[in-house]
Structures are given as structure tokens and as C-alpha cells.
Amino acid sequence: MSYAIVYSSKTGNTKILADTLHDCLPQEGCDYFGIPDPAAMEADTLYVGFWTDKGKADESSSDFLKQLRGKQVFLFGTAGFGGSEEYFNRILKAVQKELHSSNTVIGTYMCQGKMPQSVRERYVKMQASPLPIPNLDSLIENFDHAATHPDAEDLRRLTAAVKQTESR
């Protein structure tokens, strides 16, 4: 059975996940590895990676997902905010709504990803404003926590999630 790994990665986080998938899956079955492209749609199974934009998949990934018909799909992604499974599940549900009903989701995985330093700098500037928003300290704390992700444990969990789908 053929497969493709398709990903969109603004900061490199989702590419790290895609590279990990590429390393853990059999090389002989890989028909495509790269950014969203119609060539990937020739594969039976698609591993589609996205970065989170406003609680959904980025536009490039979303447009690609909407075109899929009759495929087995494993969704994977990264989000700068969160870290909770509940938050990740909300994102994954929103992303799954992009898929046509003829597709079958065979698995999902999400983890936190680092954000550009400019985000932290913006938060620090906002703290100095006369009326800062009340949760800035937690936003900065989340940013600092995200700086190490995806980490080795995230990659181990991704590999385990993929292996679980193969054993079905």
C-alpha cells in the first residue's frame, strides 16, 4: 500500500514531525514527501501535517484536505499554545471537519511547537502598557515552555501513534 507525507510548516515544527514519520515508516511505500501538492493524492494513505492558525489547520493544509476523496488519513500537527489534550482534540475536530466524508481518519497526533521570538517580545511590550491584559504572565510562561517542542518525547509519542494505526 502506498502512502504520502504532506506537511505545511511555518516555523519548522511540523516538518520535524514529518521527518520523524518519514524515518519510522517503510521507505519503499512512500510515493510523496513534501508540501501540499496534487501529486500526493495518488497515494492510498496520506499523513497530513499542519500548523495551527486560529484553532484550525493553516490555509494550505486546509485547502489540501478539502480535496481528498476516498483516502485513509492520519492527521498530525503542532500548536504554539496549549499543551492540553483537550485543546489539541478541539483543533483536531475542527481539522477533521475539512475532510470529505468519503475519507477515513486512521489516526491523529498533536503536540506543542515553539513560536517565533517576536511573539514573546510582543507579550513583554504588552506588559509595559498602561492596561495590560490580565493573562500575559501565563502567555509568557506558555511561550517559554513551548520553546523546547517538539522534543524527543513528542517524537516518541508520534511514532507510537503511527505504530498503533499500523496494528489495526
Salt bridges, closest charged atoms under 4 A:
ASP19 OD1 - LYS15 NZ 3.00
ASP53 OD1 - LYS54 NZ 3.47
GLU85 OE2 - ARG157 NH2 3.28
GLU86 OE2 - ARG90 NH1 3.37
GLU98 OE1 - LYS66 NZ 3.40
ASP144 OD1 - ARG120 NE 2.71
ASP151 OD2 - HIS149 ND1 3.62
GLU153 OE2 - ARG156 NH2 2.68
ASP154 OD2 - HIS149 ND1 2.56
ASP154 OD1 - ARG157 NH1 3.67
GLU166 OE1 - LYS163 NZ 3.85
